[in-house]
Amino acid sequence: MNPVAFAVAAALGNVLGALAVVRHLKRSLRAIDAGIAFGAGFMLSVALLGVLPEIFPEGPVAAGYLLAGYLAVHLTQHVLVPHFHFGEETHRVSATAGLTALLGLSLHTFFDGVAIASGFLVSDRLGLLLFLAVLVHKLPEGVTMASMMLAGGQGKSQAVASAALLGVATLLGVLLTDGLAPLRDHGLALSAGVTLYVAASNLVPAFQARRGWVTATAFFGGVAVFWAAELVLRAGLGE
């Protein structure tokens, strides 16, 4: 399987999320809210049950890279970036806030690509699971980026373009993984840390305060769909 094709498909999710914002598709935005909860459950499952068993035989070295990936996302999204949260931005922000959010999210989306490529280096099953984990949070990622740009006073075209740049970063992550030894050797552990951070520290807080059955069902549904996808892929790929 070609990881580049999967990276392109994932990158389109960023653009679709941005289009939902600039076209004021309220129904789509409500669906994306539920998608944040679903994505959190799915991503946590992939990271903990799919990726960690693959990297932990490497011992403390892999654990160190996993922690490095986690800390790198916190640094770029919540230390260097003054204002950031997943989901639609509804308050006015400074013009620089959107640009700093773009830089912070670009590191994360780069490692989305690294995750996809690293997964396929292990097996088609893990590559597909990681692709799905990336895909389920691409729409809210595009919503976040585009709404931040609009809230900072940028136009609709700049908002969509900024989301498209996140997709380009994902594609770049795939293209560089096989050619750069550090990414080829440790990209899976790094991307596991990134995935854990996005799921547990970004996505879960984004819906945690909301009451009702929709987000709870979506969250646990993400876990259930992971198990179903795992079983289907194992059977279909003969693993």
Buried (B, 14 or more C-beta within 10 A) or exposed (E): EEBBEBBBBBBBBBBBBBBBBBEEBEEBBEBBBBBBBBBBBBBBBBBBBBBBEBBBEBEEEBBBBBBBBBEBBBEBBBEEBEBBBBBBBEEEBEEEBBBBBBEBBBBBBBBBBBBBBBBBBBBBBBBBBBBBBBBBBBBBBBBBBBBBBBBBEBEBEBBBBBBBBBBBBBBBBBBBBBEEEEBBBBBBBBBBBBBBBBBBBBBBEBBEEEEEEBBBBBBEBBBBBBEEBBEEBEEEEEE
